[in-house]
Amino acid sequence: MSGAVIALYAEFTALPGHEAEVAHLLRELTAHVRREAGCVRFDPHQLETNPAAFFVYEEYRDLAAFHAHRAAAYGAEFNRALGPIIEGDGSTLTFLAPLV
């Protein structure tokens, strides 16, 4: 698995009144993540039917690239800022397996 592309999505929901702040934080994070050597895709979205709900599709070159992404200081800063303005304890990560 270490040589396989890591694909996942993250989901989280802003607390009422914090949608614009979450979107801003996510745009800043996106600029950093897309510069990571191992990042293949990092595509954040806000749901059309629920602007408080956010969805991020991510791909990393391999497991090492994903671990490097998780260890980045700007990611920790993002999570610290995000935590108090979203529902729950953080984003929900769902890992994907390719069919073909």
NORDA-V841943 format. One record per residue. N is the residue number from 0. SS is DSSP state (@ for helix, = for strand, . for the rest). PHI is phi in whole degrees, 0 to 359 (NA if undefined). D_FIRST is the distance of its C-alpha to the first C-alpha in Angstrom with 1 decimal. Layout:
N,SS,PHI,D_FIRST + N,SS,PHI,D_FIRST
//
This chain:
0,.,NA,0.0 + 1,.,297,3.8 + 2,.,267,5.4 + 3,.,274,5.2 + 4,.,298,8.2 + 5,=,261,8.5 + 6,=,240,11.7 + 7,=,200,14.1 + 8,=,226,17.8 + 9,=,244,20.2 + 10,=,227,23.6 + 11,=,201,26.7 + 12,=,234,30.5 + 13,=,290,33.2 + 14,.,291,36.2 + 15,.,308,39.4 + 16,.,87,40.7 + 17,.,249,37.6 + 18,@,301,36.0 + 19,@,294,37.1 + 20,@,294,36.0 + 21,@,297,32.5 + 22,@,301,32.4 + 23,@,297,33.6 + 24,@,301,31.1 + 25,@,292,28.3 + 26,@,296,29.8 + 27,@,296,29.9 + 28,@,299,26.3 + 29,@,303,25.3 + 30,@,300,27.2 + 31,@,289,25.3 + 32,@,297,21.7 + 33,.,295,22.3 + 34,.,272,23.3 + 35,.,295,20.0 + 36,.,302,18.7 + 37,.,266,15.1 + 38,=,280,16.5 + 39,=,267,16.4 + 40,=,212,18.4 + 41,=,212,20.2 + 42,=,239,22.8 + 43,=,276,25.0 + 44,=,219,27.5 + 45,=,245,30.4 + 46,.,294,31.3 + 47,.,297,34.5 + 48,.,276,35.8 + 49,.,208,35.1 + 50,.,295,35.2 + 51,.,277,34.2 + 52,=,264,30.7 + 53,=,238,27.9 + 54,=,221,24.6 + 55,=,232,22.0 + 56,=,268,19.3 + 57,=,227,16.6 + 58,=,223,13.8 + 59,=,233,12.2 + 60,.,308,11.1 + 61,.,196,7.8 + 62,@,296,7.2 + 63,@,298,10.2 + 64,@,295,12.2 + 65,@,295,11.8 + 66,@,297,13.0 + 67,@,297,15.7 + 68,@,300,16.8 + 69,@,296,17.1 + 70,@,272,19.2 + 71,.,295,21.6 + 72,@,299,25.2 + 73,@,293,26.1 + 74,@,292,23.5 + 75,@,296,25.1 + 76,@,297,28.5 + 77,@,301,27.5 + 78,@,296,26.5 + 79,@,297,29.7 + 80,@,288,31.8 + 81,@,286,30.2 + 82,@,314,30.3 + 83,.,286,34.1 + 84,.,245,34.4 + 85,=,235,31.9 + 86,.,289,32.0 + 87,.,77,30.1 + 88,.,265,28.1 + 89,.,147,25.8 + 90,.,286,23.5 + 91,=,263,21.6 + 92,=,259,17.9 + 93,=,235,16.3 + 94,=,273,12.7 + 95,=,246,12.5 + 96,.,242,10.7 + 97,.,292,12.1 + 98,.,273,14.9 + 99,.,228,15.2
//
